[in-house]
Amino acid sequence: MLCIRCFDVQRPSLLLLSIVALQANLLGQSSLVNVSHLHHLTERIAYAGDSVEIVHVYANYPTYEWVDAKESGPEGIACVDDAARAAVLYLCHYESTRSPESITRARLLLKFVMHMQADDGQFYNFIFADRTINTMGQTSYKSFGWWAARGVWCMALGARVLRPVDSAFAAELARRVERTFPHIEHLLARYDSVRIVGGFRVPQWLLYESAADATSELLLGLNEYYAATRDQRVRRYIELLAEGLMIMQDGTASAYPFGLHRSWQTVWHAWGNCQTQALAHAGRLLGDNAMIASAEREAIGWYSRVLIDGMLKEVDVSNPASTTRFEQIAYGIRPMTVGLLRLYEATHKREYRVMAALAASWLFGNNVLRRQMYDPHTGRCFDGLTDSATVNKNSGAESTIEALLTLVELERFPETRRYLSFKNVHQGRTSRFIYGVFEDPTKHELTLVLDVQRSNVTVLEGRHSRAFRQRYRSQDDR
């Protein structure tokens, strides 16, 4: 069994043993996806005359017992945010494995999400321990925002995945998605309205008037609904919302801020920033090359830098000195990993598949602390790196679900698995290239190269990696 505590820089012999064990585990275990801890967080309850499942929000080290959410005042014991993401996880797992348990769990979570939708199509988020809805909390009031976007995502995916196995339930999910269409139309009534914030263009027809992050999760749902129905209204929604996301993109591979998609106004943050995932998928569905190109622009110019230089939390692009590295969480890893996988599916460029695995390797120790964040033997994912010296050893719903969803998606591409044990060991820069060198425990190396002149990324392995390093070592100005 892997011992998470062994990942301790003060104990090199144990560290080496753990790394060897980790590599053997990554290469030999049939699946890294372990839902045991998620099952621990899940409770089946009677709710509104129905049997549903909820996911408890927090579980704290060392006992990992349930903890209520209280960060923004009294919030509750469970929420749509987590139930919806867990439903997405189980639906994706069912698509990959045909697991009967996954489809059962997805149905029960979807029923909870459906009960949290109001008749007007908006959503509440939290329930209290007494099974009443938190109708007034700032993270739960009835609205069409973050938790509604996640509700649409899981219901639309459910409508597509469940149609062959439970057509009646799938049809009800589709009706629930369509309840939200008036709210999407309300957003799009402001189409073509753009204001300037800090010198950057901000489209006003996104959620919260500039939340490209929340809108990207809504778009993930609309993509699934369009894939299931080919509804032309939804195609229009996708096109106009995607246009808004693309307006929130700035820079090139060589010009700051390097093709990133801003999350909100002038700020980029890692968590929930699913624009590349949503745009690559939408572009492939609709045959829209501009959407795919926008996703590729972020992958080349921005994601490559993050993988080479190390994970970030956020940056205000109007003030580059504002860059913040911590805290780092699994919810920052999944959007990048799955975004790169969707981009690989849209372009068939191997580099994006390898980059996706390098992004996910953060879960297995490719991080500033060299700490294993996800344990496949328990299914727990630590809640994050608080700073450059501290691991938050709690393991709540969000971290657990996001780590598992990352791995479910990666395991659709078995050849990516060997890259999960690679770690960044060197960064270099020349006048033309920015590059990072990664090694696995056997010292097999690869180099991820960003060519800022040609605006492309290349993955070099083995002797090709060593030849690149030898050729450009003298020019390296780092």
Salt bridges, closest charged atoms under 4 A:
GLU43 OE1 - HIS56 NE2 2.74
GLU43 OE2 - ARG131 NH2 3.82
ASP50 OD1 - LYS111 NZ 3.10
ASP50 OD2 - HIS115 NE2 3.14
GLU53 OE2 - ARG44 NH2 2.92
GLU53 OE2 - ARG105 NH1 3.29
ASP81 OD1 - ARG150 NH1 2.68
ASP82 OD1 - ARG85 NH2 3.16
GLU95 OE2 - ARG160 NH1 2.91
GLU101 OE2 - HIS39 NE2 3.54
GLU101 OE2 - ARG105 NH2 3.69
ASP120 OD2 - LYS142 NZ 2.99
ASP166 OD2 - ARG107 NE 3.19
GLU172 OE1 - ARG175 NH2 2.81
GLU172 OE2 - ARG176 NE 2.94
GLU178 OE2 - ARG233 NH2 3.70
GLU185 OE1 - ARG236 NH1 3.41
GLU209 OE2 - ARG190 NH1 2.50
ASP213 OD2 - HIS269 NE2 2.79
GLU217 OE1 - ARG150 NE 2.84
GLU217 OE2 - ARG334 NH2 3.30
GLU224 OE1 - ARG160 NE 2.61
ASP231 OD2 - ARG233 NH2 2.64
GLU239 OE2 - ARG235 NE 3.18
ASP250 OD2 - ARG262 NE 2.55
GLU296 OE2 - LYS349 NZ 2.63
GLU298 OE1 - HIS261 ND1 2.98
ASP309 OD1 - ARG478 NH1 3.18
GLU345 OE1 - ARG284 NH1 3.86
GLU345 OE1 - ARG342 NE 2.71
GLU345 OE2 - ARG412 NH2 2.96
GLU398 OE1 - ARG85 NH2 3.13
GLU402 OE2 - ARG85 NH1 3.22
GLU402 OE1 - ARG334 NE 2.66
GLU409 OE1 - ARG342 NH2 2.83
GLU409 OE1 - ARG412 NH1 3.37
GLU411 OE2 - ARG417 NH1 3.85
GLU415 OE2 - ARG353 NH1 3.13
GLU439 OE1 - LYS443 NZ 3.57
GLU445 OE1 - ARG469 NH1 3.29
ASP451 OD2 - ARG432 NH2 2.74
GLU461 OE2 - ARG350 NH2 2.43
GLU461 OE1 - ARG418 NH2 2.80
GLU461 OE1 - HIS444 NE2 3.17
ASP476 OD2 - HIS426 NE2 3.40
